[in-house]
Amino acid sequence: MVMKKLAVIAASTVLFASPAAAQSNIDGTYVDSGGYTEITVAPCGSARCGEITRIVKRKPGEPNRDVHNDNPALRDRPILGITILQNLRWDDGVWRGDVYNPEDGNTYRTEVRRTADGALEVKGCVTLFCRTRVWPAVN
């Protein structure tokens, strides 16, 4: 009888868990798919953001400045410290927001998920065209 009650309590806990409890935790530090920068994802207000927190290695021929930014006033800012994942909010089983790409200076709609092995899958989209990158977690 006790086991039946425990089973019912466990089942009801799963059925009536709050949506927030189902959110995938993406907080952590990751290396971009090229191995050039580390990005740390953490809370920023009521959302999640990802900031470049370390330059692992320099890209050949590229300065450590945001030279491709569409805004000329921002082209001299250092890459280190740029927020590239912005306004990520949990929505229908995925984190949605924007991703800034310093390689071309553009911002794209994004969907972010944590993979089974702990990496971050980042999909950036323009209209119907999307590109997915996988950022391994830093151990």
N, C-alpha and C positions, 0 to 999 in steps of 0.2 A: 504494500500500500504506500509506504514512504517513497519507494522508487518511482511509482506512478506519479505521485505528487511532484517529485523533483523533475520528472520528464515533462510534465505539463508546464511547470514554472520555466524551465529552460526553453521550451518551444515558444511560450508566450513572450519571453524576453526577446527572442529572435524576431518574432512577427511584429512586435510593437516597438522595436528599437528606433530611436530617433534617426532621421536622415543624416544628421551630422556624424553619428556613430559609424555610418557606412562610408564616409569619406576616406579615400586613399591618402595616406600620409606621404607627401612628396618632399618634406623638409629634409635638407641635407646638402652635401657638397658633391658636385659632379664635374667631370672633365668633358669639354665639348668633343664632338666626334672627330675633330682633327687633332686633338691632344694639345691644343694651344693655350686654353684658359680653363681655370676652375670657376664654376658658377655655384654660388651658395643660395639655396632656396629657403626662405624663411617668411614668417608672417610680416605683413606691412599693412597696418590698419586692419580692416576686416577681410583682406585678401591675402594672397601669397605673391611674392616677387622673387626674382632671381637676379643676383648682382655678380658681376665679374669680380672675384675676390683675390685672384692670383693669376699672374702671367706665367705659364709653365715654360713656354718657349715662344720666341718671336716668329712671326710668319715671315718667310723670305720676301724681301722687298717692301714690307709694310712697316710703317712707323707705329709706335705705340700710342697713336692718337686716333680719334674718330674722324679720319679724313674723308670718309665717304658720306657723312651725314648730309641730309638734304638742307639742313639749316646751317648756313655758313658760320654763324656765331658759335656753333658747337663743334666745329671741325678741329679745333685745337685742344679739346678736352681729352684727357688720358683715357685709354680703354679701361684701365684698372678703375673699378668703381662704378662703371656704367650699369644701370639696371636694364637687363635685356628681356627678362620675363616680367610682364607688368599686369597688374589687376587680375591675377588668376583667381577664379571663383569656381567652387564645386557646382557642376551643373550636369545632371542626368548621367552620372557615372564617370565623369571626366572633369579635369580642371580646364576651364576656358578663359582666355584672355588675349594678350598680345605678346608677340616676340619681336624684339628689335634685332636686326642683323647688321652688325658693324661692318661686315664685308661689302654690303651694297648700300648701307645707310637707310634701308627701308624697314617699316614696321608691318607685321603680318598678323592676321588672326591666328590663334594657336589653340591646340588641344594638347594637354600634357597628361601623361600617365606614368605610373611606376610599373616597371616590368617585374616578372616573377623573380629575376635575379638581382633586383634592386636598382637597376639602371633607370634613367628617365627617358621616356620616348616623347620627343617634341615634334609635333606636326605643325608646320606653318603653311597657311593657305592664302592665295589671292584668287578671288572668285571661285572657280571650280578646280583650280590647279593647286595641288598640295605637295609638299616635300617633307619626308619624315627623317629625323636624325635620332640616333640613340646616344645618350650621354652616360657613360659608365659612372657608377658611384665611386667616390674616393674613399678608400678604406683607412 
